[in-house]
């Protein structure tokens, strides 16, 4: 066992680094973010186990994670929450800027709504198990045939069990704010199930977070929920146009809600 003086010396030695190094603070905060989420999954798992794999377990996950933004002093302004008052299944699409998107998701996540995530997440220890118990849909992005079959099954499950699905159509995180081309899976899913698409836009995080600058402070962001886009009557032939139309809408909305935040931080 380490002597007491050594245990006391470690934080004293790290304190100057915390005060003087932006990079050190950034990596400490990101490490705590991931570690805390993994730790929170530990009590979540037994609470979910009695029900088994079930989308209603997302209520437990949501409740466990909603306080994380407060730990970092991040204020989330939600606009258009009434647009989620849609009965029945639907598909939510949103931009994907960072793992910090999780905070905005938990702020507005409707009941019986789960995300579609990469299969690798399932193998991330406690978090993977909690996600599996919460009914998150895992896809193998490397095998298109597998991804398509999962999407087809998801469309059937949505209608049968009244489930909402959250999809990031960019397919991966994009830290610089410019949206990547949208993959069409979410739109094929919505058209196949003939359910509405609800666009959600996370504004720029530059007020408090910038990966390139290794900056992670307190600040604010906006989450804008847009009116539902109907897919009733559309066919697979309409998917390419629907995809581009949706992307254009998200980009325009991102520009609009991010402008005040970027101007305040001197980036616009």
VOSE-655093 format. One record per residue (C-alpha): z, x, y; residue in three letters. Coordinates in Angstrom, 3 decimals, decimal comma. Last residue first. Layout:
! VOSE-655093
atom z: Z	x: X	y: Y	res: ALA
...
//
This chain:
! VOSE-655093
atom z: -37,169	x: -18,218	y: 33,843	res: UNK
atom z: -34,838	x: -15,641	y: 32,346	res: UNK
atom z: -32,302	x: -15,479	y: 35,175	res: UNK
atom z: -29,466	x: -17,022	y: 33,153	res: UNK
atom z: -29,393	x: -20,161	y: 35,289	res: UNK
atom z: -33,179	x: -20,409	y: 35,155	res: UNK
atom z: -33,144	x: -20,122	y: 31,369	res: UNK
atom z: -30,585	x: -22,931	y: 31,077	res: UNK
atom z: -32,429	x: -25,212	y: 33,523	res: UNK
atom z: -35,794	x: -24,552	y: 31,770	res: UNK
atom z: -34,518	x: -25,071	y: 28,212	res: UNK
atom z: -34,626	x: -28,881	y: 28,259	res: UNK
atom z: -38,219	x: -29,086	y: 29,505	res: UNK
atom z: -39,678	x: -26,133	y: 27,619	res: UNK
atom z: -38,104	x: -27,325	y: 24,367	res: UNK
atom z: -39,495	x: -30,824	y: 24,976	res: UNK
atom z: -43,029	x: -29,516	y: 25,478	res: UNK
atom z: -42,739	x: -27,339	y: 22,356	res: UNK
atom z: -41,341	x: -30,205	y: 20,274	res: UNK
atom z: -44,136	x: -32,554	y: 21,344	res: UNK
atom z: -46,856	x: -29,986	y: 20,684	res: UNK
atom z: -45,406	x: -29,398	y: 17,213	res: UNK
atom z: -45,384	x: -33,121	y: 16,468	res: UNK
atom z: -49,000	x: -33,575	y: 17,543	res: UNK
atom z: -50,017	x: -30,572	y: 15,471	res: UNK
atom z: -48,364	x: -31,932	y: 12,321	res: UNK
atom z: -49,611	x: -35,481	y: 12,867	res: UNK
atom z: -53,171	x: -34,177	y: 13,263	res: UNK
atom z: -52,931	x: -32,208	y: 10,005	res: UNK
atom z: -51,210	x: -35,131	y: 8,189	res: UNK
atom z: -53,721	x: -37,873	y: 9,033	res: UNK
atom z: -55,901	x: -37,273	y: 5,974	res: UNK
atom z: -52,768	x: -37,569	y: 3,820	res: UNK
atom z: -52,575	x: -41,217	y: 4,858	res: UNK
atom z: -51,017	x: -43,111	y: 7,756	res: UNK
atom z: -50,319	x: -46,861	y: 7,538	res: UNK
atom z: -46,638	x: -46,509	y: 8,375	res: UNK
atom z: -46,025	x: -43,037	y: 9,764	res: UNK
atom z: -44,027	x: -44,048	y: 12,821	res: UNK
atom z: -42,674	x: -41,415	y: 15,199	res: UNK
atom z: -39,016	x: -42,022	y: 16,021	res: UNK
atom z: -37,800	x: -41,504	y: 19,579	res: UNK
atom z: -36,638	x: -37,993	y: 20,519	res: UNK
atom z: -33,249	x: -36,379	y: 19,945	res: UNK
atom z: -32,542	x: -33,604	y: 22,442	res: UNK
atom z: -29,839	x: -31,039	y: 21,675	res: UNK
atom z: -28,824	x: -29,040	y: 24,723	res: UNK
atom z: -27,121	x: -25,677	y: 24,951	res: UNK
atom z: -24,022	x: -24,193	y: 26,516	res: UNK
atom z: -22,145	x: -20,964	y: 26,956	res: UNK
atom z: -19,673	x: -18,583	y: 25,338	res: UNK
atom z: -20,803	x: -15,077	y: 24,381	res: UNK
atom z: -23,076	x: -13,512	y: 21,767	res: UNK
atom z: -25,307	x: -10,694	y: 23,024	res: UNK
atom z: -27,000	x: -8,169	y: 20,771	res: UNK
atom z: -29,837	x: -7,904	y: 23,325	res: UNK
atom z: -32,464	x: -8,636	y: 20,670	res: UNK
atom z: -30,301	x: -11,345	y: 19,082	res: UNK
atom z: -29,669	x: -13,225	y: 22,288	res: UNK
atom z: -26,892	x: -15,787	y: 22,419	res: UNK
atom z: -24,842	x: -17,498	y: 25,137	res: UNK
atom z: -27,165	x: -18,864	y: 27,829	res: UNK
atom z: -30,119	x: -17,627	y: 25,779	res: UNK
atom z: -29,587	x: -20,349	y: 23,189	res: UNK
atom z: -32,837	x: -22,081	y: 24,165	res: UNK
atom z: -32,816	x: -25,821	y: 23,572	res: UNK
atom z: -32,488	x: -27,377	y: 20,128	res: UNK
atom z: -35,097	x: -30,109	y: 19,626	res: UNK
atom z: -34,876	x: -33,055	y: 17,234	res: UNK
atom z: -37,970	x: -35,028	y: 16,205	res: UNK
atom z: -37,441	x: -38,241	y: 14,202	res: UNK
atom z: -40,178	x: -38,916	y: 11,652	res: UNK
atom z: -40,441	x: -42,472	y: 10,330	res: UNK
atom z: -40,874	x: -43,375	y: 6,649	res: UNK
atom z: -44,092	x: -44,098	y: 4,709	res: UNK
atom z: -42,735	x: -42,183	y: 1,684	res: UNK
atom z: -45,998	x: -40,253	y: 1,264	res: UNK
atom z: -46,398	x: -40,012	y: 5,030	res: UNK
atom z: -42,881	x: -38,644	y: 5,525	res: UNK
atom z: -43,203	x: -36,095	y: 2,717	res: UNK
atom z: -46,693	x: -35,022	y: 3,756	res: UNK
atom z: -45,237	x: -34,491	y: 7,224	res: UNK
atom z: -42,300	x: -32,420	y: 6,000	res: UNK
atom z: -44,609	x: -30,287	y: 3,828	res: UNK
atom z: -47,124	x: -29,544	y: 6,575	res: UNK
atom z: -45,891	x: -26,119	y: 7,672	res: UNK
atom z: -45,578	x: -25,843	y: 11,427	res: UNK
atom z: -46,958	x: -22,811	y: 13,265	res: UNK
atom z: -44,121	x: -20,753	y: 14,781	res: UNK
atom z: -42,331	x: -21,996	y: 17,850	res: UNK
atom z: -41,773	x: -19,614	y: 20,740	res: UNK
atom z: -38,025	x: -19,333	y: 21,380	res: UNK
atom z: -37,704	x: -15,639	y: 20,467	res: UNK
atom z: -35,407	x: -16,046	y: 17,451	res: UNK
atom z: -37,714	x: -17,825	y: 15,029	res: UNK
atom z: -35,956	x: -18,751	y: 11,810	res: UNK
atom z: -38,066	x: -19,738	y: 8,829	res: UNK
atom z: -40,155	x: -22,633	y: 7,530	res: UNK
atom z: -41,451	x: -23,658	y: 10,943	res: UNK
atom z: -41,169	x: -27,233	y: 9,646	res: UNK
atom z: -37,351	x: -27,155	y: 9,677	res: UNK
atom z: -36,569	x: -30,280	y: 7,647	res: UNK
atom z: -33,678	x: -32,747	y: 7,712	res: UNK
atom z: -33,896	x: -35,498	y: 5,082	res: UNK
atom z: -32,509	x: -39,042	y: 5,255	res: UNK
atom z: -31,486	x: -40,784	y: 2,035	res: UNK
atom z: -31,668	x: -44,458	y: 1,103	res: UNK
atom z: -31,243	x: -43,866	y: -2,647	res: UNK
atom z: -34,598	x: -45,104	y: -4,022	res: UNK
atom z: -36,636	x: -44,498	y: -0,878	res: UNK
atom z: -35,386	x: -40,991	y: -0,253	res: UNK
atom z: -35,394	x: -40,166	y: -3,964	res: UNK
atom z: -39,123	x: -40,909	y: -4,248	res: UNK
atom z: -39,928	x: -38,719	y: -1,244	res: UNK
atom z: -37,661	x: -35,976	y: -2,586	res: UNK
atom z: -39,512	x: -35,975	y: -5,925	res: UNK
atom z: -42,794	x: -35,412	y: -4,122	res: UNK
atom z: -41,215	x: -32,701	y: -1,975	res: UNK
atom z: -39,790	x: -30,963	y: -5,046	res: UNK
atom z: -43,222	x: -31,094	y: -6,722	res: UNK
atom z: -44,838	x: -29,622	y: -3,624	res: UNK
atom z: -42,305	x: -26,781	y: -3,382	res: UNK
atom z: -42,759	x: -25,910	y: -7,057	res: UNK
atom z: -46,542	x: -25,760	y: -6,697	res: UNK
atom z: -46,226	x: -23,703	y: -3,526	res: UNK
atom z: -44,192	x: -21,030	y: -5,260	res: UNK
atom z: -42,699	x: -18,513	y: -2,810	res: UNK
atom z: -40,921	x: -21,192	y: -0,782	res: UNK
atom z: -38,788	x: -22,173	y: -3,754	res: UNK
atom z: -37,143	x: -25,383	y: -2,629	res: UNK
atom z: -33,537	x: -26,549	y: -2,507	res: UNK
atom z: -32,556	x: -30,092	y: -1,540	res: UNK
atom z: -28,994	x: -30,317	y: -0,196	res: UNK
atom z: -26,949	x: -32,820	y: -2,184	res: UNK
atom z: -23,518	x: -32,006	y: -0,750	res: UNK
atom z: -22,428	x: -30,510	y: -4,091	res: UNK
atom z: -25,330	x: -28,039	y: -3,878	res: UNK
atom z: -24,409	x: -27,084	y: -0,318	res: UNK
atom z: -20,770	x: -26,523	y: -1,303	res: UNK
atom z: -21,889	x: -24,358	y: -4,230	res: UNK
atom z: -24,182	x: -22,280	y: -2,026	res: UNK
atom z: -21,504	x: -21,837	y: 0,636	res: UNK
atom z: -18,950	x: -20,680	y: -1,936	res: UNK
atom z: -21,226	x: -17,951	y: -3,230	res: UNK
atom z: -24,598	x: -17,531	y: -1,569	res: UNK
atom z: -26,773	x: -18,331	y: -4,602	res: UNK
atom z: -27,906	x: -21,811	y: -3,516	res: UNK
atom z: -29,086	x: -20,358	y: -0,205	res: UNK
atom z: -31,835	x: -18,485	y: -2,076	res: UNK
atom z: -33,545	x: -21,807	y: -2,854	res: UNK
atom z: -34,648	x: -22,249	y: 0,748	res: UNK
atom z: -33,306	x: -25,383	y: 2,388	res: UNK
atom z: -34,167	x: -29,063	y: 2,773	res: UNK
atom z: -31,345	x: -30,596	y: 4,744	res: UNK
atom z: -29,208	x: -33,597	y: 3,969	res: UNK
atom z: -28,699	x: -36,973	y: 5,645	res: UNK
atom z: -26,650	x: -39,793	y: 4,138	res: UNK
atom z: -24,725	x: -40,277	y: 7,398	res: UNK
atom z: -26,293	x: -38,866	y: 10,537	res: UNK
atom z: -25,957	x: -35,197	y: 11,562	res: UNK
atom z: -25,476	x: -35,080	y: 15,353	res: UNK
atom z: -22,901	x: -32,355	y: 16,021	res: UNK
atom z: -23,255	x: -30,844	y: 12,549	res: UNK
atom z: -26,883	x: -30,017	y: 13,277	res: UNK
atom z: -26,046	x: -28,429	y: 16,624	res: UNK
atom z: -23,533	x: -26,089	y: 15,006	res: UNK
atom z: -25,874	x: -25,278	y: 12,112	res: UNK
atom z: -28,531	x: -24,158	y: 14,571	res: UNK
atom z: -26,357	x: -21,028	y: 14,862	res: UNK
atom z: -28,252	x: -19,706	y: 11,826	res: UNK
atom z: -30,971	x: -19,087	y: 14,376	res: UNK
atom z: -33,957	x: -20,547	y: 16,182	res: UNK
atom z: -35,240	x: -23,293	y: 13,864	res: UNK
atom z: -37,076	x: -26,139	y: 15,592	res: UNK
atom z: -36,430	x: -29,640	y: 14,318	res: UNK
atom z: -37,819	x: -32,322	y: 12,031	res: UNK
atom z: -35,773	x: -35,313	y: 10,897	res: UNK
atom z: -37,293	x: -37,418	y: 8,116	res: UNK
atom z: -36,364	x: -41,079	y: 7,686	res: UNK
atom z: -34,629	x: -43,402	y: 5,261	res: UNK
atom z: -33,227	x: -46,820	y: 6,185	res: UNK
atom z: -32,110	x: -48,197	y: 9,502	res: UNK
atom z: -32,832	x: -46,248	y: 12,653	res: UNK
atom z: -29,993	x: -45,619	y: 15,083	res: UNK
atom z: -30,916	x: -41,940	y: 15,355	res: UNK
atom z: -32,718	x: -42,603	y: 18,646	res: UNK
atom z: -29,387	x: -43,662	y: 20,170	res: UNK
atom z: -28,371	x: -40,005	y: 20,237	res: UNK
atom z: -30,999	x: -39,396	y: 22,919	res: UNK
atom z: -29,302	x: -36,438	y: 24,585	res: UNK
atom z: -26,545	x: -34,267	y: 23,129	res: UNK
atom z: -24,907	x: -31,582	y: 25,249	res: UNK
atom z: -23,369	x: -28,812	y: 23,165	res: UNK
atom z: -20,671	x: -26,665	y: 24,753	res: UNK
atom z: -20,085	x: -23,315	y: 23,091	res: UNK
atom z: -16,675	x: -21,678	y: 23,520	res: UNK
atom z: -17,014	x: -19,650	y: 20,328	res: UNK
atom z: -14,151	x: -21,238	y: 18,400	res: UNK
atom z: -15,154	x: -24,589	y: 19,887	res: UNK
atom z: -18,588	x: -24,406	y: 18,265	res: UNK
atom z: -16,924	x: -24,002	y: 14,875	res: UNK
atom z: -15,007	x: -27,306	y: 15,200	res: UNK
atom z: -17,770	x: -29,430	y: 13,656	res: UNK
atom z: -17,839	x: -27,431	y: 10,427	res: UNK
atom z: -15,244	x: -29,111	y: 8,202	res: UNK
atom z: -16,136	x: -32,624	y: 9,360	res: UNK
atom z: -19,824	x: -32,043	y: 8,612	res: UNK
atom z: -19,102	x: -30,638	y: 5,152	res: UNK
atom z: -16,893	x: -33,622	y: 4,318	res: UNK
atom z: -19,507	x: -36,081	y: 5,569	res: UNK
atom z: -22,118	x: -34,112	y: 3,619	res: UNK
atom z: -20,264	x: -35,183	y: 0,465	res: UNK
atom z: -22,005	x: -38,535	y: 0,834	res: UNK
atom z: -25,162	x: -36,763	y: -0,342	res: UNK
atom z: -23,697	x: -36,522	y: -3,853	res: UNK
atom z: -23,369	x: -33,749	y: -6,445	res: UNK
atom z: -20,018	x: -34,533	y: -8,018	res: UNK
atom z: -17,674	x: -37,146	y: -6,563	res: UNK
atom z: -14,487	x: -35,411	y: -7,743	res: UNK
atom z: -16,029	x: -32,052	y: -6,880	res: UNK
atom z: -16,476	x: -32,700	y: -3,163	res: UNK
atom z: -12,851	x: -32,223	y: -2,098	res: UNK
atom z: -12,620	x: -29,298	y: -4,525	res: UNK
atom z: -15,585	x: -27,580	y: -2,793	res: UNK
atom z: -14,570	x: -28,244	y: 0,825	res: UNK
atom z: -11,363	x: -26,186	y: 0,531	res: UNK
atom z: -13,389	x: -23,024	y: -0,311	res: UNK
atom z: -16,398	x: -23,858	y: 1,884	res: UNK
atom z: -14,331	x: -23,171	y: 4,998	res: UNK
atom z: -13,995	x: -19,536	y: 3,906	res: UNK
atom z: -17,777	x: -19,127	y: 3,599	res: UNK
atom z: -18,199	x: -20,669	y: 7,054	res: UNK
atom z: -15,518	x: -18,339	y: 8,420	res: UNK
atom z: -17,195	x: -15,286	y: 6,914	res: UNK
atom z: -20,593	x: -16,176	y: 8,368	res: UNK
atom z: -19,255	x: -16,725	y: 11,893	res: UNK
atom z: -16,769	x: -13,824	y: 11,612	res: UNK
atom z: -19,601	x: -11,411	y: 10,841	res: UNK
atom z: -21,638	x: -12,802	y: 13,733	res: UNK
atom z: -18,701	x: -12,391	y: 16,105	res: UNK
atom z: -17,957	x: -8,854	y: 14,945	res: UNK
atom z: -21,633	x: -7,887	y: 15,151	res: UNK
atom z: -21,912	x: -9,137	y: 18,734	res: UNK
atom z: -18,610	x: -7,619	y: 19,839	res: UNK
atom z: -19,685	x: -4,207	y: 18,504	res: UNK
atom z: -23,067	x: -4,467	y: 20,198	res: UNK
atom z: -21,520	x: -5,337	y: 23,552	res: UNK
atom z: -19,330	x: -2,239	y: 23,329	res: UNK
atom z: -16,562	x: -1,545	y: 25,864	res: UNK
atom z: -13,824	x: -4,103	y: 25,255	res: UNK
atom z: -14,347	x: -4,539	y: 21,501	res: UNK
atom z: -14,790	x: -0,776	y: 21,005	res: UNK
atom z: -11,627	x: -0,123	y: 23,001	res: UNK
atom z: -9,733	x: -2,626	y: 20,774	res: UNK
atom z: -10,901	x: -1,101	y: 17,485	res: UNK
atom z: -8,430	x: 1,784	y: 17,604	res: UNK
atom z: -5,552	x: -0,536	y: 18,419	res: UNK
atom z: -6,657	x: -2,904	y: 15,637	res: UNK
atom z: -6,541	x: -0,003	y: 13,120	res: UNK
atom z: -3,318	x: 1,567	y: 14,356	res: UNK
atom z: -1,078	x: -1,334	y: 13,380	res: UNK
atom z: -2,133	x: -1,202	y: 9,718	res: UNK
atom z: -1,752	x: 2,582	y: 9,806	res: UNK
atom z: 1,768	x: 2,343	y: 11,233	res: UNK
atom z: 2,743	x: -0,103	y: 8,516	res: UNK
atom z: 1,912	x: 2,313	y: 5,711	res: UNK
atom z: -0,969	x: 1,350	y: 3,429	res: UNK
atom z: 0,000	x: 0,000	y: 0,000	res: UNK
//
